Amino acid sequence: MTNKNGSTRSELVDAIVKGMEDKKAENICHLDLQNIEHAVCDGFVICSGNSDTQVEAIAKSVQESVHKSLGEKPWHVEGMANKSWVLIDFVNIVVHVFLPEDRAFYGLESLWADARISRFDPSA
């Protein structure tokens, strides 16, 4: 499936992950929600940053990476004021950048346990 700019979902996920890796995000994963009935989007890309400063840097890096690679801007961004959970909505793919304690508390991976999960290891 392609979006309005002609890029594919896979290209979008790749650009998002690159932006995360550029700022040393941890525990990066992609939850593919395409085969889940009533899912709010096609997928989530989730990562953690170890401080509010790193969460902000990761969120900005993701937006820059996607814009540079695909010419896309997010439809909506939330959480930049408190920087403990930043949500970046690219409509089909929603990005979540968390502080570790907030990620554990909300447990998105557990809530969407039926999703196909891909994990990214930047050191691999």
Rosetta blueprint (number, residue, H / E / L):
1 M L
2 T E
3 N L
4 K L
5 N L
6 G L
7 S L
8 T E
9 R H
10 S H
11 E H
12 L H
13 V H
14 D H
15 A H
16 I H
17 V H
18 K H
19 G H
20 M H
21 E H
22 D H
23 K L
24 K L
25 A L
26 E E
27 N E
28 I E
29 C E
30 H E
31 L E
32 D E
33 L L
34 Q L
35 N L
36 I L
37 E L
38 H L
39 A L
40 V L
41 C L
42 D L
43 G E
44 F E
45 V E
46 I E
47 C E
48 S E
49 G L
50 N L
51 S L
52 D H
53 T H
54 Q H
55 V H
56 E H
57 A H
58 I H
59 A H
60 K H
61 S H
62 V H
63 Q H
64 E H
65 S H
66 V H
67 H H
68 K H
69 S H
70 L H
71 G L
72 E L
73 K L
74 P L
75 W L
76 H E
77 V E
78 E E
79 G L
80 M L
81 A L
82 N L
83 K L
84 S L
85 W E
86 V E
87 L E
88 I E
89 D E
90 F L
91 V L
92 N L
93 I E
94 V E
95 V E
96 H E
97 V E
98 F E
99 L L
100 P H
101 E H
102 D H
103 R H
104 A H
105 F H
106 Y H
107 G L
108 L H
109 E H
110 S H
111 L H
112 W L
113 A L
114 D L
115 A L
116 R E
117 I E
118 S E
119 R E
120 F E
121 D L
122 P L
123 S L
124 A L
